[in-house]
Amino acid sequence: MTHIRYEIVEHDGGWAYKLGDVFSETHPTHDGALAAARAAATRQAGFGDTRPIAYQDRNGKWHEETVNGSDAPDVEVEDTGRSG
């Protein structure tokens, strides 16, 4: 099983979650980024059905694939802290 980790980080004057070298959109608050990361993690871990997905790579290019529902990754959200 694949393991993926979303990390909450300061980014572009706000907060984002990051997977590897790829950042999410910037959120104005830490809690907003954390909630978005948890929602993304829930979508990743719990889909269960074979279906199409879309994702953006580190170069900003979008890809579409069909994934087998039994291949859901093990997902965690790491909250590395906040500054205030």
C-alpha positions as CSV (number, residue, x, y, z in Angstrom):
1,M,0.0,0.0,0.0
2,T,1.2,3.5,-0.9
3,H,1.7,5.9,2.0
4,I,1.2,9.7,1.3
5,R,1.7,12.5,3.8
6,Y,0.2,16.0,3.5
7,E,2.2,18.6,5.5
8,I,0.8,21.9,6.7
9,V,3.2,24.7,5.9
10,E,3.4,28.5,5.7
11,H,3.3,29.5,2.0
12,D,2.8,32.7,0.0
13,G,1.8,34.8,2.9
14,G,-0.7,32.3,4.2
15,W,-0.9,28.5,4.8
16,A,-1.0,25.5,2.5
17,Y,-0.8,21.8,2.6
18,K,1.9,20.1,0.6
19,L,2.5,16.7,-0.9
20,G,6.1,16.2,-1.7
21,D,7.2,19.3,-3.6
22,V,3.6,20.3,-4.6
23,F,1.7,23.0,-2.7
24,S,-2.1,23.4,-2.5
25,E,-3.8,26.7,-3.0
26,T,-2.9,29.2,-0.3
27,H,-5.3,29.6,2.6
28,P,-5.4,32.7,4.8
29,T,-5.4,30.7,8.0
30,H,-3.6,27.7,9.4
31,D,-7.0,26.1,10.3
32,G,-8.2,26.6,6.8
33,A,-5.2,24.8,5.3
34,L,-5.5,22.0,7.9
35,A,-9.2,21.5,7.1
36,A,-8.5,21.4,3.4
37,A,-5.7,18.8,3.9
38,R,-7.9,16.7,6.0
39,A,-10.6,16.8,3.3
40,A,-8.1,15.9,0.6
41,A,-6.8,13.0,2.8
42,T,-10.4,11.7,3.3
43,R,-11.0,11.8,-0.4
44,Q,-7.7,9.9,-1.1
45,A,-8.2,7.3,1.5
46,G,-11.9,6.6,1.3
47,F,-13.0,6.4,-2.3
48,G,-13.4,2.6,-2.6
49,D,-14.7,2.6,-6.2
50,T,-12.9,2.5,-9.5
51,R,-13.1,6.0,-10.9
52,P,-11.3,8.7,-12.8
53,I,-9.1,11.2,-10.9
54,A,-7.3,14.4,-11.9
55,Y,-4.1,15.7,-10.3
56,Q,-1.5,18.3,-10.9
57,D,2.2,17.4,-10.9
58,R,5.1,19.5,-9.5
59,N,5.4,21.3,-12.9
60,G,1.8,22.4,-12.9
61,K,0.7,19.9,-15.5
62,W,-2.7,18.2,-15.0
63,H,-3.1,14.5,-15.5
64,E,-6.2,12.3,-15.6
65,E,-6.2,8.6,-14.8
66,T,-8.6,5.9,-13.8
67,V,-7.8,4.3,-10.4
68,N,-8.8,1.0,-9.0
69,G,-10.7,1.6,-5.7
70,S,-8.9,-1.1,-3.9
71,D,-5.6,0.8,-4.4
72,A,-6.4,3.6,-2.0
73,P,-3.2,4.9,-0.2
74,D,-2.6,5.1,3.5
75,V,-2.9,8.9,4.1
76,E,-1.7,11.1,7.0
77,V,-1.8,14.8,7.7
78,E,1.2,16.2,9.5
79,D,0.6,19.5,11.2
80,T,4.2,20.8,11.7
81,G,3.0,23.8,13.7
82,R,1.7,27.2,13.5
83,S,3.0,30.7,14.2
84,G,0.3,32.4,16.1
